[in-house]
Amino acid sequence: MPAARASALPLSAPSALPAAGLPDFSTLVEKVGPAVVNIRTTGRVQMMQGNPFLLPPGFDDDDEFSDLLRRFFGIPMPRSPQPDSRNRRAPRDAPPPVERPRGIGSGFILSSDGDVMTNAHVVEDADTIYVTLPDKREFKAKLIGADKPTDVALLKINASQLPTVKIGASSRVRVGEWVVAIGSPFGLESTVTAGIVSAKGRNTGDYLPFIQTDVAINPGNSGGPLINLQGEVIGINSQIYSRTGSFAGISFSIPIDEAMSVVEQLKRTGKVVRGRIGVYIGPVTQEVATSLGLPRAQGALVSSVELGGPAERAGLQAGDIILSFNGQAIESATDLPRLVGQMKPGARATMTVWRKGKQQRFAIAIDELASKSARASRAPESSYENALGLTVSDIPAEQRGALKLTQGVRVEAVDGPAARAGIQRGDIVLRVGDTDIRNARQFESIVRALESNKMVAVLIRRGDLTQFVPLRPVSPRKR
């Protein structure tokens, strides 16, 4: 029998995507690098008389090593006094204050006459700020302003004809595109690292949806630029995720669009003024969305409304879900503080709200009001059992008035579905489904009519906060 012929097989299947070469960042770095600066900060401390011992730079006299020397080896390592923040007088014969290093970071030059952007945490509590250019020129910088919520700071150095960066648009950033960081990790000036955009809109802050990358960022990179392949700054390197304090593959950058908006206010007034509407909000889970008839989980759930605040004056209530603000969709709860914060106090805005199965529109005046809220108190007995596992009681009129309530019953005991959902004694039930609760008898009647195993959203108030709790009614146990 003739031998079988072996058929030739390809070593690899043809690729669906064309091969692409790796980018060369050298031209980009030569263009942007001269405008990226090193920032170091110092603080002045008053040394105690008779204490000649100073730790060398890089050691913290409050760290574990110094504490170990004090306690176990008897080595005299007295703690250095902290900066004289309360204007306490030093002894008459005390030595003069000394300048001690506080920290290092990075920044980049916005204007040829010396505007420099960095992180607020880089210059926090600094007595003196030094900015060093790649050509080794060093300047003392003036802090124009810093905004902690966004972690953005603006500095000014006395110089002219400086190299500057080109500002891009973080709104056009695409996941998967190449990006470069330049900074001073661990004090190593003009260090270049590269990677890709891993994700956009990471909600790790109240006012900022961060850009996530896998670019190597370490202590000292903070405040430096994140740059696209066009040589444009699209973000400020600000945070890392790490269990060791060093790079672990996940870095976060402040989108440059938001950062530039902050810088414009800092340059004009030295501070950032934000609007607010006087609500406490939470996320909308899929369970809550389903139980309320909302097509999908989106928006910001109003858990509490500030008494006398803009939201209350506009007619918003606890349990409302804000779907859009001034025409911009609220996809997650963290979108709302950012959009409201960008409004100036006194401006007017419109909101679309989901309430009792339908959309409603509200007009609201933006304000900055102090938060005031009522506190819940105990109510008397007169209870009823129901299929949700709740025993509730009426709230006397005088206590309703003290709590600014027009409805609701107090939870006296919890069992079954309510207990599993985390409802507690003392909580107040404001609404079941789309029905406002007036008293315990009405509550019992409504709950008796609920279909078993069909999810229902129960609006619960606890202290100053209010939220929907999805419950699945069951047949109540007989006692």
C-alpha positions in Angstrom: 0.0 0.0 0.0 1.5 3.3 -0.9 2.5 5.6 1.9 0.1 8.4 2.7 1.3 11.9 1.5 1.5 14.5 4.2 -0.3 17.7 3.3 1.4 21.0 3.9 -0.2 23.1 6.6 0.4 26.8 7.3 2.4 27.5 10.4 -0.1 30.3 11.4 -3.4 31.5 10.3 -3.5 34.9 8.5 -4.0 37.8 10.8 -7.2 39.7 10.7 -5.4 42.9 11.5 -2.5 44.4 9.6 0.8 44.4 11.5 1.8 47.8 12.9 5.2 49.0 14.1 5.7 50.3 17.5 5.8 54.1 17.8 9.0 56.1 18.2 8.6 58.6 21.0 11.9 60.4 20.6 10.7 63.3 18.5 7.7 63.8 20.8 10.0 63.9 23.9 12.4 66.3 22.3 9.4 68.6 21.6 7.6 68.4 24.9 10.5 67.6 27.3 11.9 71.1 27.7 8.6 72.3 29.1 8.3 69.6 31.8 9.8 70.8 35.2 10.8 69.3 38.5 9.1 70.7 41.6 10.5 70.4 45.1 9.1 71.9 48.2 10.5 72.7 51.6 9.1 73.7 55.0 10.7 75.8 57.8 10.9 74.1 61.2 12.1 75.5 64.5 14.7 73.2 66.1 14.6 72.7 69.8 17.5 74.1 71.9 20.2 71.6 72.7 19.1 69.2 69.9 22.0 69.0 67.5 20.8 65.8 65.9 19.1 66.1 62.5 18.1 63.2 60.4 19.7 63.1 57.0 17.5 64.0 53.9 15.0 61.3 53.0 14.5 60.1 56.6 11.3 60.9 58.5 11.8 61.4 62.2 8.3 59.9 62.8 8.8 56.7 60.7 9.1 53.2 62.1 12.9 53.1 61.8 13.4 56.2 64.0 10.8 55.0 66.5 12.7 51.6 66.7 16.0 53.4 67.5 14.3 55.4 70.2 12.5 52.6 72.0 14.8 49.6 71.7 18.3 50.8 71.2 18.3 53.9 73.3 19.7 56.0 70.5 18.6 59.7 71.1 16.5 60.5 68.1 14.2 63.3 69.4 11.4 64.2 67.1 11.9 67.4 65.1 9.4 70.1 66.0 6.6 70.7 63.5 6.3 73.9 61.6 5.2 76.8 63.7 1.7 76.8 62.3 0.1 78.5 65.4 2.6 81.3 65.6 4.1 80.0 68.9 7.1 81.8 70.0 10.4 80.0 70.1 12.6 80.4 73.2 14.7 83.6 73.1 18.0 81.7 72.8 16.6 79.0 70.4 18.4 78.5 67.1 16.9 80.0 63.9 14.4 77.9 61.9 15.9 75.5 59.3 14.6 74.6 55.9 13.7 70.9 55.6 12.7 69.1 52.4 9.0 68.3 52.2 8.4 66.6 48.9 9.1 66.3 45.2 6.9 66.3 42.1 6.6 67.4 38.5 4.8 70.0 36.5 4.7 71.6 33.1 4.8 75.2 31.7 1.6 76.6 30.3 2.8 80.1 29.3 6.1 81.6 28.2 5.9 84.1 31.0 5.9 81.4 33.8 2.5 79.8 34.4 3.2 76.3 35.7 0.6 73.6 36.3 1.0 70.7 38.9 -1.0 68.8 41.5 -2.4 70.5 44.5 -1.0 67.7 46.7 2.5 68.3 45.4 2.6 71.8 46.9 0.3 71.3 49.9 1.7 72.9 53.2 4.9 74.0 51.4 6.7 77.1 52.7 8.9 77.4 49.6 8.4 75.9 46.2 11.3 75.5 43.8 10.8 74.8 40.1 13.8 73.4 38.2 13.8 73.4 34.4 15.5 70.7 32.3 18.3 73.2 31.5 19.0 73.3 35.3 17.7 76.8 35.8 15.9 77.0 39.2 13.2 79.5 40.3 11.3 80.1 43.4 7.6 79.8 42.5 4.6 81.7 43.8 1.5 79.6 44.5 -1.4 81.3 42.6 -4.0 78.9 43.8 -4.7 75.2 44.5 -8.0 73.3 44.3 -8.0 70.1 46.5 -11.2 68.5 45.0 -9.6 68.3 41.6 -6.0 68.2 42.8 -4.9 71.0 40.5 -2.5 73.8 41.4 -1.2 76.8 39.5 2.3 78.3 40.1 4.0 81.4 38.8 7.8 81.8 38.2 9.5 85.0 37.2 10.9 84.2 33.8 10.2 84.9 30.1 10.5 83.2 26.8 10.0 79.8 28.4 9.2 76.6 26.4 5.5 75.6 26.7 3.4 72.5 26.2 0.5 72.3 23.7 -2.8 71.6 25.4 -5.0 68.8 23.8 -8.5 67.7 24.4 -9.1 64.9 26.8 -12.7 64.5 25.4 -11.1 63.0 22.3 -9.0 60.5 24.1 -9.5 56.9 22.9 -9.1 53.8 24.9 -6.1 51.9 23.5 -4.2 54.8 22.2 -0.5 55.3 23.0 0.4 57.9 25.7 3.6 59.1 27.2 4.4 60.5 30.7 7.4 62.7 31.5 8.3 63.5 35.1 10.6 63.0 38.1 9.9 59.6 39.7 11.9 59.3 42.9 13.5 62.6 42.0 14.9 61.3 38.7 14.3 64.3 36.5 13.1 64.1 32.9 12.2 60.4 33.0 10.0 59.2 30.1 7.6 56.3 30.4 5.0 55.1 27.9 1.8 52.9 27.7 -1.7 53.0 26.5 -5.0 54.4 27.8 -6.7 51.6 29.7 -10.0 53.2 30.4 -11.8 56.5 30.6 -14.2 58.0 33.1 -12.9 56.2 36.2 -14.9 57.6 39.0 -12.3 57.9 41.7 -13.1 61.5 42.7 -16.2 63.7 43.3 -15.5 66.1 40.4 -13.3 64.2 38.0 -13.7 61.1 35.8 -10.0 60.1 35.6 -8.1 58.7 32.6 -6.7 55.3 33.5 -3.4 54.1 31.9 -0.7 51.5 32.3 2.0 54.1 32.0 4.6 53.6 34.8 3.9 56.4 37.3 5.7 56.5 40.7 6.1 59.0 43.5 7.6 62.2 42.0 5.6 61.8 38.7 2.6 63.6 40.3 1.8 66.8 38.5 3.6 65.8 35.2 1.9 65.7 31.8 0.2 62.8 30.1 0.9 63.3 26.4 -0.6 61.8 23.2 1.2 61.0 20.0 0.6 64.4 18.7 2.6 65.9 21.5 -0.4 67.4 23.2 -1.1 67.3 27.0 -4.3 65.4 27.6 -4.0 64.8 31.4 -2.1 65.5 34.6 -0.6 62.4 36.2 -2.1 62.3 39.7 -2.7 58.9 41.3 -1.7 55.2 41.2 -3.2 52.0 42.4 -0.7 50.2 44.5 -0.3 48.1 47.6 3.4 48.9 47.9 3.5 52.6 47.1 5.2 52.0 43.7 3.8 51.4 40.3 1.6 48.3 39.9 0.3 48.7 36.4 -2.6 51.1 37.0 -2.3 54.9 36.9 -4.8 57.7 36.9 -4.6 61.1 35.2 -6.8 64.2 35.6 -8.4 65.1 32.2 -6.9 68.3 30.9 -10.3 69.7 29.9 -11.4 69.9 33.5 -7.9 70.9 34.7 -7.8 73.9 32.4 -11.2 75.0 33.5 -9.9 75.0 37.1 -6.7 76.8 36.1 -8.7 79.6 34.5 -10.5 80.3 37.8 -7.3 80.0 39.8 -5.7 82.6 37.5 -8.5 85.0 37.8 -9.4 84.8 41.5 -6.9 82.3 43.2 -9.8 79.9 44.1 -12.5 77.8 42.5 -16.2 78.6 43.1 -18.6 75.7 42.5 -22.3 75.5 42.4 -24.4 73.1 44.4 -28.1 72.1 44.5 -28.4 70.7 48.0 -29.0 67.0 47.5 -27.3 63.9 48.8 -27.1 61.2 46.1 -26.4 57.6 45.5 -26.1 55.1 42.7 -29.0 53.6 40.8 -28.6 49.8 40.9 -30.2 47.5 38.3 -32.5 46.2 41.0 -33.7 49.7 41.9 -34.1 50.5 38.2 -36.2 47.4 37.5 -38.4 47.9 40.6 -39.1 51.5 39.6 -39.8 50.7 35.9 -36.7 52.6 34.8 -35.6 51.2 31.4 -32.0 50.9 32.5 -29.7 51.6 35.5 -28.7 55.2 35.1 -28.9 58.5 36.9 -28.4 59.8 40.4 -30.7 58.6 43.2 -31.7 61.5 45.5 -31.3 60.1 49.0 -31.8 63.3 50.9 -32.8 66.9 50.1 -31.3 69.8 52.0 -33.9 71.8 53.9 -34.4 75.2 52.4 -31.8 74.4 49.6 -32.1 74.9 45.9 -33.4 71.3 45.3 -36.2 71.6 47.9 -37.2 75.0 46.5 -37.3 73.5 43.0 -39.6 70.6 44.2 -37.2 67.7 44.3 -37.9 64.9 46.8 -36.0 62.0 48.3 -36.4 59.0 46.0 -36.3 61.0 42.8 -33.8 59.9 40.2 -32.0 62.7 38.3 -31.6 61.5 34.7 -30.1 64.6 33.1 -28.8 68.0 34.1 -28.9 71.0 31.7 -29.4 68.6 28.8 -26.4 66.3 29.7 -27.3 62.7 30.6 -26.4 61.5 34.1 -25.0 58.0 33.4 -23.8 57.4 37.0 -24.2 59.3 40.2 -20.7 60.7 40.1 -21.6 62.7 36.9 -23.9 65.0 38.8 -21.4 66.7 41.2 -19.1 67.4 38.3 -21.8 69.0 36.2 -23.3 71.0 39.0 -19.9 72.0 40.3 -19.1 73.6 36.9 -22.1 76.0 37.3 -21.8 79.4 38.8 -23.9 80.3 41.8 -26.9 82.2 40.7 -27.2 80.5 37.4 -30.3 78.5 36.5 -30.4 74.9 35.2 -33.0 72.3 34.1 -33.2 68.7 35.3 -35.1 65.7 34.1 -36.2 63.5 37.0 -37.8 60.0 37.2 -40.6 60.0 39.7 -43.3 57.4 40.2 -42.9 55.8 36.8 -42.6 58.9 34.6 -40.2 61.7 33.7 -40.7 65.2 35.0 -38.7 68.4 34.4 -37.6 70.9 37.0 -35.9 74.3 36.9 -33.4 75.0 39.6 -31.3 78.0 40.7 -27.7 77.0 41.5 -26.6 78.1 45.0 -24.0 77.5 47.7 -26.0 76.8 50.9 -24.9 75.3 54.2 -26.1 71.8 54.7 -28.9 71.6 57.2 -30.8 68.5 57.9 -33.3 67.1 60.4 -32.5 64.2 62.7 -34.8 61.2 63.1 -36.3 60.5 66.5 -38.2 57.6 68.1 -41.9 57.1 67.6 -44.6 55.3 69.7 -46.0 51.9 69.3 -49.1 50.7 67.4 -47.7 48.2 65.0 -48.7 46.0 62.1 -47.1 42.9 60.5 -46.8 42.5 56.7 -45.4 40.3 53.9 -42.2 42.4 53.6 -41.1 41.3 57.1 -41.7 44.8 58.5 -43.6 45.8 61.7 -44.3 49.6 61.5 -45.9 52.3 63.6 -47.5 55.7 63.1 -45.4 58.8 63.7 -47.1 61.5 65.9 -47.8 64.8 64.2 -45.3 66.7 66.5 -42.5 64.3 65.6 -43.4 64.6 61.9 -43.0 68.3 62.2 -39.7 68.1 63.9 -38.4 65.7 61.2 -40.0 67.9 58.4 -42.0 64.8 57.3 -45.4 64.9 55.5 -45.6 61.1 55.3 -44.1 57.9 56.5 -44.2 55.2 59.2 -41.5 54.1 61.6 -40.0 50.5 61.5 -40.4 48.8 64.9 -39.3 45.3 64.0 -37.6 43.6 61.0 -37.8 40.1 59.6 -37.7 38.1 56.4 -37.0 40.1 53.1 -36.5 43.4 55.0 -34.0 41.9 57.4 -32.0 40.4 54.5 -32.0 43.8 52.7 -30.5 45.5 55.7 -33.5 47.6 56.9 -33.3 48.4 60.6 -35.5 49.3 63.5 -35.9 53.1 63.5 -35.9 53.4 59.8 -38.8 55.3 58.2 -40.8 53.9 55.3 -41.8 56.8 53.0 -43.0 55.0 49.9 -43.8 51.5 48.6 -43.6 51.3 44.9 -45.2 54.5 43.6 -47.5 55.0 46.6 -46.7 57.5 49.4 -47.2 56.1 52.9 -49.4 58.1 55.2 -50.0 55.8 58.2 -49.5 52.2 59.4 -52.9 51.0 58.4 -52.6 52.2 54.8 -49.1 50.7 54.7 -50.5 47.3 55.8 -53.2 47.5 53.2 -50.8 48.3 50.4 -48.4 45.6 51.3 -51.2 43.0 51.5 -52.0 43.7 47.9 -48.4 43.2 46.6 -47.7 40.1 44.5 -45.5 37.5 46.0 -42.0 37.3 44.4 -42.5 40.5 42.4 -39.8 43.0 43.3 -41.0 46.3 44.8 -38.9 49.4 45.6 -39.4 50.6 49.2 -38.2 54.2 50.0 -36.4 54.2 53.3 -35.1 57.1 55.4 -32.4 56.5 57.9 -31.2 59.5 59.8 -30.5 62.2 57.2 -30.3 59.9 54.2 -33.0 58.3 52.1 -32.7 55.5 49.5 -34.7 52.9 47.7 -34.4 49.3 48.9 -35.7 46.6 46.5 -37.7 43.9 48.3 -39.3 40.7 47.1 -42.6 40.1 49.0 -43.2 36.7 50.5 -46.2 35.1 52.2 -45.9 36.3 55.9 -45.4 33.7 58.6 -48.3 33.1 60.9 -47.6 33.5 64.7 
